[in-house]
Amino acid sequence: MKILVLGAGAIGGYFGGRLAQAGADIAFLVREKRAAQLRERGLVVRSPHGDFTQAVRPVLGSQLGGETFDLVLLACKAYDLDAAMESIRPALGERSHVLPLLNGVAHIAKLQQAFGAQRVLAGSCGIPATLNAEGEVVQLMPIHRIVFGRPPESSVEADGKLQELLALFQKTPVEAILAADIWLELWEKFTGLATLAASTCLMRASVGDILEAEGGDAYLQQTYDACVRAAEVAGHAPRAAAQEGYRQMLRQRGSPLTASMLRDLEAGNRTEGAHIVADMLHKVQAAGADPAALLPAWIHLQAYELRRARNAA
């Protein structure tokens, strides 16, 4: 199975690097600067599970002409999805499949419309990681989980590819899960992430700081309740264990936890607000639930993006 990973940043670089470490036939679609780094130094990963340097094959967009891949891993930000789809199009053959690792759920329909529902798989990952100034992938904490699966709309032919992908990851330290119900996995994460992103971005504070405020506990739980209701109406009610896990996370006194979206916000960067907070807000409203923090959070994020664009002009 030939695999193409879009990008070699924190996410694509880490999980793609682990696949390369396991002996996968893999290439990385990157820009010239990153290609030069990879050719010169290899893919360097700093990890609590052991540092490693892996020789990898970088590919430029201009080199994709006649080569196609069995599986394309997509780990871009949601706001880069349109450009990402165009960049991978030349790499897709008649039997290729695309496996996105984005947060949320809205991107699945977009990919299905672009490439056909039979070609689109689904997945998500959890890893605190960054790319440092030297181009090294740095895993900040031991967690490194990836889950993937085949939506009912996708072709059964993909099952063999997913089994092979699982077998590759099982040769590495990565916690990899081939999900029987990938939509449920996506929605469980979506409910927790949307709650965390909306609340910490709106309040510009950690979970622990919000809990210290009068009404903070109820505020976080009500927001999560609304997200769970949206998932129920969509037919993907989170399992009891997943709900309990997120509720405990949202009740942990002194917790420094924030959404990565808040870190983007504070750094003056673009955010995935439309893809996560706005999409969940609209689903919550359609479900007839109280939008709680979601509506003011989305207004806040829109105002931030408008100001950011104006300052950049």
C-alpha positions in Angstrom: 0.0 0.0 0.0 1.4 3.4 -1.1 0.7 6.2 1.4 0.9 9.9 0.8 0.9 12.3 3.8 -0.1 15.9 3.2 2.6 17.9 5.0 5.3 17.0 7.5 4.3 19.3 10.3 3.4 18.3 13.9 0.6 15.9 13.1 1.5 14.6 9.6 5.2 14.5 10.5 4.6 12.6 13.7 2.1 10.0 12.5 3.7 9.7 9.1 7.1 9.4 10.7 5.8 6.5 12.8 4.5 4.8 9.7 7.8 5.2 7.9 9.5 3.8 11.0 7.2 0.7 10.7 8.4 0.2 7.1 5.5 1.8 5.2 5.8 2.8 1.5 5.2 6.4 2.3 5.9 9.9 0.8 5.3 13.4 2.2 3.7 16.1 0.0 5.5 19.3 1.1 6.7 22.7 0.0 10.3 23.2 -1.3 11.7 24.6 2.0 10.4 21.6 4.0 11.5 19.2 1.3 15.1 20.6 1.6 15.0 20.1 5.3 13.8 16.5 5.0 16.4 15.7 2.3 19.2 17.2 4.4 18.4 15.9 7.9 15.6 13.4 7.5 12.4 13.6 9.6 13.5 14.3 13.2 11.1 13.4 16.0 11.6 14.3 19.6 9.3 12.1 21.7 8.9 10.9 25.3 8.8 7.5 23.7 12.2 7.9 22.3 13.7 10.3 19.8 14.3 9.1 16.2 15.4 10.3 12.8 13.8 8.7 9.8 14.8 9.0 6.2 11.7 9.9 4.2 10.7 10.7 0.6 9.5 14.3 0.2 7.4 15.1 -2.9 6.6 18.5 -4.4 3.2 19.2 -5.9 4.8 19.6 -9.3 6.1 16.0 -9.0 2.8 14.4 -8.5 2.0 14.2 -12.3 1.8 10.4 -13.0 2.1 8.9 -9.5 -1.0 7.9 -7.6 -1.3 6.6 -4.0 -3.6 4.0 -2.4 -4.2 6.1 0.7 -3.8 9.9 1.3 -3.6 11.1 4.9 -4.9 14.7 5.4 -3.8 16.5 8.5 -4.3 20.1 7.6 -6.2 22.9 9.4 -9.9 23.2 8.4 -9.3 26.6 6.9 -6.7 25.1 4.5 -9.0 22.3 3.4 -9.9 23.7 0.0 -6.2 24.2 -1.0 -5.3 20.8 0.5 -8.0 19.1 -1.6 -6.6 20.6 -4.8 -3.1 19.7 -3.9 -3.8 16.0 -3.4 -6.2 15.6 -6.4 -3.3 14.6 -8.8 -2.3 11.8 -6.4 -5.7 10.1 -6.5 -6.3 7.1 -8.8 -9.6 5.3 -9.3 -9.1 3.2 -6.2 -7.5 5.7 -3.9 -8.9 6.6 -0.5 -8.6 9.8 1.5 -8.3 9.7 5.3 -8.7 13.1 7.0 -7.5 13.6 10.5 -9.3 16.9 11.1 -11.4 17.8 14.2 -15.1 18.2 13.8 -17.4 16.6 11.2 -18.2 19.2 8.6 -15.1 18.4 6.4 -16.4 14.9 5.7 -19.3 16.1 3.5 -17.0 18.5 1.7 -14.5 15.8 0.9 -17.2 13.5 -0.2 -18.6 16.1 -2.6 -15.1 16.7 -4.0 -13.9 13.1 -4.4 -17.0 10.9 -4.1 -18.4 9.4 -0.9 -16.9 6.0 -1.7 -13.3 7.4 -1.5 -13.6 9.2 1.8 -12.7 7.6 5.1 -12.6 9.3 8.5 -10.4 9.6 11.5 -9.1 11.8 14.2 -6.0 12.0 16.4 -4.8 13.3 19.7 -1.3 14.4 20.3 0.2 17.6 21.9 3.0 18.3 19.4 4.7 21.2 17.6 7.3 21.9 14.9 10.3 23.7 16.3 12.5 26.3 14.6 14.9 23.5 13.3 12.0 21.7 11.6 11.9 18.9 14.3 8.6 17.4 15.3 8.4 17.7 19.1 5.9 15.6 21.0 5.1 17.6 24.2 3.3 14.9 26.2 3.2 11.0 26.0 -0.3 10.8 24.6 -0.4 9.9 20.9 -3.7 8.3 19.8 -5.2 7.9 16.4 -8.5 6.4 15.5 -9.8 5.8 12.0 -12.6 3.9 10.2 -14.8 3.5 7.2 -18.0 5.5 7.1 -21.0 3.5 5.7 -20.8 5.6 2.5 -17.3 4.5 1.7 -16.4 1.5 -0.4 -15.9 -1.8 1.3 -12.6 -2.1 -0.6 -11.1 0.3 2.0 -11.4 -2.3 4.8 -8.2 -4.0 3.7 -6.3 -0.7 3.6 -7.5 0.2 7.1 -6.4 -3.2 8.4 -3.0 -2.7 6.9 -2.7 0.8 8.4 -3.6 -0.6 11.8 -1.0 -3.3 11.4 1.7 -0.7 10.6 0.8 1.4 13.6 0.9 -1.7 15.8 4.6 -1.9 15.1 5.0 1.5 16.8 4.3 3.0 20.2 1.2 4.8 18.9 -2.2 3.9 20.3 -4.2 3.1 17.1 -7.8 2.1 17.0 -9.8 0.8 14.0 -13.3 1.9 14.9 -16.4 -0.1 14.1 -18.4 3.2 14.2 -16.2 6.1 13.2 -19.0 8.6 13.2 -19.6 7.9 16.9 -15.9 8.5 17.6 -15.9 11.8 15.7 -19.0 13.1 17.4 -17.8 12.1 20.9 -14.7 14.2 20.4 -16.6 17.0 18.6 -18.9 17.5 21.7 -16.0 17.8 24.1 -13.8 19.9 21.8 -16.6 22.3 20.9 -17.4 22.8 24.6 -13.7 23.4 25.5 -13.0 25.7 22.5 -16.2 27.8 22.9 -15.8 28.2 26.7 -12.0 28.9 26.9 -12.0 31.2 23.9 -15.0 33.2 25.1 -13.6 33.5 28.6 -9.9 33.7 27.6 -9.3 31.4 30.5 -8.5 27.8 31.4 -11.0 25.3 32.7 -9.6 25.8 36.2 -10.1 29.6 36.1 -13.6 29.3 34.7 -14.5 26.9 37.6 -13.3 29.5 40.1 -15.8 32.0 38.8 -19.4 32.1 40.2 -21.6 29.9 38.0 -18.6 28.6 36.1 -19.2 24.9 36.8 -22.9 25.1 35.7 -21.9 27.1 32.6 -19.4 24.4 31.4 -21.8 21.6 32.0 -24.7 23.3 30.3 -22.6 24.0 27.3 -21.6 20.3 27.1 -25.2 19.3 27.6 -26.2 21.3 24.5 -23.5 19.7 22.4 -24.5 16.2 23.6 -28.1 17.0 22.6 -26.9 18.0 19.1 -25.1 14.6 18.8 -28.2 12.7 20.0 -30.4 14.4 17.4 -27.7 13.6 14.7 -28.0 9.9 15.7 -24.6 9.7 17.4 -25.2 10.0 21.1 -21.9 9.8 23.0 -21.4 6.7 25.1 -21.7 7.0 28.9 -18.0 6.5 29.4 -17.1 9.3 26.9 -19.6 11.7 28.5 -18.3 10.9 32.0 -14.7 11.5 30.9 -15.5 14.9 29.4 -17.7 15.9 32.4 -14.8 15.1 34.8 -12.4 17.0 32.6 -14.7 20.1 32.8 -15.0 19.8 36.6 -11.3 19.5 37.4 -10.4 22.3 39.8 -7.1 24.0 39.1 -7.0 22.5 35.6 -4.7 24.5 33.2 -6.5 23.0 30.2 -7.4 25.2 27.3 -8.3 24.5 23.7 -5.6 24.9 21.2 -8.0 27.4 19.6 -7.4 29.7 22.5 -3.6 29.5 22.0 -4.2 30.4 18.3 -6.3 33.3 19.4 -3.8 34.6 21.9 -1.0 34.3 19.3 -3.0 36.3 16.8 -3.3 33.4 14.4 -6.2 32.2 12.3 -8.6 29.8 14.1 -10.9 26.9 13.2 -13.8 28.7 14.9 -16.1 28.3 11.9 -15.4 24.6 11.6 -15.8 23.8 15.3 -17.7 26.4 17.3 -20.0 27.7 14.5 -20.8 24.3 13.1 -21.7 22.9 16.6 -23.7 26.1 17.3 -25.8 25.6 14.2 -26.4 21.9 15.1 -27.3 22.8 18.7 -29.8 25.5 17.5 -31.3 23.0 15.0 -31.7 20.5 17.9 -33.6 23.1 19.9 -31.1 23.2 22.7 -29.8 26.2 24.6 -26.7 27.5 22.8 -25.1 28.5 26.2 -21.5 29.6 25.5 -21.6 28.7 21.8 -23.4 31.8 20.4 -21.4 34.5 22.2 -18.2 32.5 21.6 -18.9 32.4 17.9 -19.6 36.2 17.8 -16.4 36.7 19.7 -14.4 34.6 17.2 -16.0 36.4 14.2 -15.1 39.8 15.7 -11.6 38.6 16.3 -11.1 37.4 12.7 -12.5 40.6 11.3 -10.2 42.7 13.4 -7.3 40.4 12.5 -8.0 40.7 8.8 -8.3 44.5 9.0 -5.0 44.8 10.9 -3.3 42.6 8.2 -4.6 44.7 5.3 
